[in-house]
């Protein structure tokens, strides 16, 4: 009996582990195609930097890969054992389906607890750290992210163009500066220059050499005549480029609930409760509901690992297929439907009266009831 349980557990661990790794790789590849592939292809990021950025995202994608991988792995193992009549043989030897499924359920339970820990603590930080990693690489070497022979319009009031980069220095650089009405305020030409990030004030600094500036002295009204340019020459000059134009405006408030860990969410919930006398009750209730929904969705997603494994055992026996591709498609379809329902209920976050923090458990309840029903039916046959 111990040997049989060890066999089932080993097969399940290998199958589920390889499936989880596969789905993690696929999800990371999807993020790479969306965010990084263009920077990698243009040489702005090298292979090592790319893997460093994607590595930060591993905890986040693991929370989605675990249910997919566990479901796929269990379907493959049980489907193969059922198609080869191994389960039937063990039943005839006095070993029932419950004894066969016990190692799988134990593994699924441990995976579910691991998923809960990742979802509540590591996954939220990985999402925000993933975004911050882009800023970090840009700050370290901003010149890599500007292209020659292209009008670089990352900055709202400035348009940058240069002929080439040589030894991390711009050659023949042109800058057009615009006012609030998008009219040219100044034109600048420099034979060479560099751009660096200033950690003190949080802005980019453009250092220029042999610089000619054509400043437009605009008239106060149209009756004063056209603007008269003023020409200025500098051997060396510098000016700031606002970093928020490149990165987007920095929020003065705390990070969103989606990026908060469990301890941060609970602290925020406590702080909101302390402000009940200061803020409208509906506002407090709405914010607390959003926090509860975040916690519920993460725990529900982790519980889903166990529930899907329970559902996959009788489903694998029913299909009786050893085909890996077929079982993967089934697992993928079940998980997609599961996440679709969860996302649909999360859209009710702005309607606290409907209790979306409770409704988000509906997919788990449906799968659990269906899984137990199918499991009982499989035990009788």
N, C-alpha and C positions, 0 to 999 in steps of 0.2 A: 504493500500500500504506500509506504514512504517513497519507494522507488518510483511508483507511478505518479505520485504528487510532484516529486522532483522533476520528472520528465515533463509533465504538463506546465509546471512553473517555468522551467528552462525554455521550453518552446514559446511560451507566451512572452517572456521577457525579451527574447531575441526578436520575435515578430513585432511586439509593441515598441521596443526600443528603436529598431530600425525604421519603423513607421513614423515615430515621433521625430527622429533625426531628419527623415525625408521631408516632412511637412515643415519643420523649422527652416530647412534649407530653401524650400519653395517660397515660404513667406518672406524670408530675408531677400531672396532673389526678386520677389515682387516689389519690395521696398527699394531695392537697388535700382531696378528698372525705372521706378517712378522718380527717385530723388538723386541718384548718384551716377548713373551710367553715363550721362552727358559729361559730367565733370571728369570721370575716369577716362573717357574717350578723348577728351580735349587736353589731358595731361594736367589738369588742375589738382587731381588727387592721384596718388600712386596706389599700387595694389595693397601695400601694407596699411596705408591710411584708410583705404576703403574697408578692409577687413576690421580695422579698429572701430570705425563708425558702426558697421553692421553688428559687431560683437556687442556693442552697447545695447542694441535692440533685442538681443536674444531673450531676456526674461519676458519682454512684452509679447513676442510672438509665441513663446512657449506656452503661455496661458491659452492660446488658441490651438496650438499644435497638439497639446496633450489629449484633449477629447477626441480629436481626429485620429491621432496615432493609436490611442488605446482601443478605440472602436474598430479601426482597421485591423490592428493586430489580433484582437480577440476573434473577429470574424474570420480571419485567415486561418488561425489555429483550429477553432471549432469547426469551421467549414471543411478543412482538410481531414480532421479526425472523423467527422461525420461521413464524408464521402468515402473514406477508406474503411468504414465500419469499425473503427477503433472504439467509439463510444458504445456501439452495440455489443462488441466483444467484452468490454469491461462490465456492462450491465449483466451479461450472462455469467460473468465471474463473481457477481454479487457486489460490484462497485457501482453505485448509482450516480446519477447526473449531479447530485448535490456534492458528492465527494470529488467528482471530476472538476466541478466549477469552483470549489473552495479555494484552491491556490490562485485562480484568476481573480476572484473577488477580493482576496487579501491584498493582492498586488494593486488592484484598482483602488482599494481603500487607501493604501499608502500613497498612491499617485494622487488621489484626491486631496489628501492632507498636504502633500507637497505643493500641489497646484494652488491651494488656498493661501499658503505662505507666500508663494511667488506673486499671486494676484494682489495680495493686500500690502505687500511691502516692496518687492523688487520691480514688478512691472510698471507701477506708476512713475517711479524715478527713472526707469530706463527710457520712457517716452520723452520726458523733459530733457534728460541728458543727451538723447539722440539729437534733438534740435540744437542744444547748446554746443554739441561737438562740431557742427557746421560753422558756427560763429568762431569757435576756437581756432579751427584751421584757417579761416579767413583772416582773423586777427594776427595769426603768426606770420602769414605771408600774403597780404592782400593783393600784391602784384600778380600772383598766379591766377587770380580770378577776374582780371581785366584782360581783354583781348586786343591785339594790334589789328589795324585795318578794319576796325569795327567801331561804330558809335556806341560807346558805353553809357547807357542812360540809367544807371543804378541810382543816381542822385537827382532829386527833384529839380533843383535849380542849376544843375551843371550837366553839361554834355562833354564827355572826354573822348579824345581820339589821339592815337599816336602811331607812328610808323613801325616801331619794333621795340623789343625788350632785349637788352644785351647786358649780361652780368647783373641781372635784377635792377636794371635802370631803364627808364623810358627814353626813347629817342624821338626828337621832333614831335613834341606833344602839343596838342591844341585843346583849349578849354573854352567852351561857350557858357557864359553865366546869364541866367534869365531872372526877371523879376516876377512878382506875384501874378502879373497879367500875361506871363509867358512871352514877354518881349525881351530881346537881347539887351542885357545891361552892360556886358563887357565881353571882350574877346582877348584871349591870351595865347601866346605862342612861346614855347620854351624849347631850347635845344636838347635838354636832358632833364631828368627829374626822377624822384622816387615817391612812393606812397607807403606810409607806415601807420600802424594803429597806436594811438596814445592811450595807455591804460589809465592815465591820471584823469583826463576829462572825458574819456570814452568816445573820442572822435578820430577819424582818419586825418592825417596831416600830409599835405602835398608839398614836398620840397622841390623847388625848381631852380634851374641855373640858366643864365643868359636868357632872361625872360622879357618879352615885349608885351605890354598890356595896352589895349585900346579900350578906354573907358568912355561910355556914352553919357555925357552931361545932358540929361534930359531936361527939356523946357517944362515949365510949370503948366503951360497951356498951349494949345495949338497955335494961338495968335503970336506966340513968342518965336515961332519959326521951328525948323527941324532941329533935332538933337545934334550937338556938335561933339565929335569925338575928341578925347584927350589921350595923348600918347605918353606912356611911361615906360622907362627901361630899368630893369633890375639885374644886377649880377647874380644875386641870390635872393629868393623870397619864398615864403611859405604861406599857406592858408588852410583852414580846416574844412573838411567835408563831413557833414553830419552823418554819424553812424546809423541813426534811426532810419535814414533814407534807404540804406543798404539792407539792414536787418528787419526793418519795420519798427513801429513805435513800441518802446518798452512800457509794459503795464506797471503802474505804481502799486496796483493791488496785488494780493496774494495770488499764487498760481491756482488754476481751476481745479475743481473737485476731482476731475479725471486724473490729474497728475499728483494727487495727494495720497500719502500712505494712510494706513488705518489709524495710526496714532495722530496724524495731522487732521484727519476727518473728525475723529472724536473730540479733539481739542477745539476745532472750529464749531462743532455742534454745541459744545459746552459754552463757548463764547457767545453764540447766538442766543442761547437760553438766558444768558445774563442780560441780554439787551431787550428782553420782552417788554419791559416798561418804557423803553426809549423808541422802539420801532413798531410799526403796525403789525398786528398779530398775523395777518395773512402773509406778509413778507417773510416773517420768521418761519412760519409754517411751511411755506414754499421752499425756503432754503434748507430747512431740516429734512424735508421730504427728498430733496435732491441728494443730500448727504446719505440718508438711509438707502436710497436707491443705488448709489455707488457701492456701498458696502454690500447690499443684498445681491447686486449683479455679480460682484467678484466672488462672493461665497457660493452663489448659485452656479456660476460657471465651474467652480472647483467641484461641487457636488455632482455636477453633470458628468464628470469623468467616471465616477462610480456608477451612476445611473445608466450611462450609455454602455458601460461594460456589462452590466446586468441585462440590459436590453439586447446586446449583441450576442450573448450566449445562446438563447433559444432561437434567435434569428439565424445564427450560423448553422444550427442544427436543421432548421427548416429549409434553408437554401441548399444545403448539402453540396456545396461547390468548393473545390480547392483552388479555383481560379483567383489569383491575387488581384487582377485588374477588376474583376466583377465585384469582389468584396470591397475593394477600395471605393468603387463608384457608389455602392450601397452606403458605406460609412460616410462618404462625402455628402450624399443626399440627405441622410439623417441629420448630420451636423449643420448643414446649411439651413434646413428647415428649423432646427432647434434655435440657431442664432437669429434667424429671421423673426421668429416669434418674440425672442428676447428683445431685439431691437425695436420691434413694433410697440411693445409695452414701455420701452424706455422713452418713446416719443411723448408719453403722457406725463413726463416729468414736471411740466408746468401746470398740472391739474392734480394737486395734492389730495383732493376729495376722493379721487378714484383709487388712491393708494397704489401707485405704480411700484413702490418698493415691495409690495406683497405680490402684485400681479406678475412680477418678473420671475416668480417661482413657478408659474403655471407650466412652462415647458418641462421642467423637472418632474412635476407631479404627473403630467400626462405620460411621460416616458417611464416613470417608476411604476405606475399602475399597469401600463401596457406590458412592461418587462416582466413584472410579477405574474400577470395573467398568462403570458406566453411560457414563462418558466414553469408554472404549475401544470400547464397543459403538456409540456415536454416531459415532466416527471411522471405523468400518468401513462405516457406511451413508451 
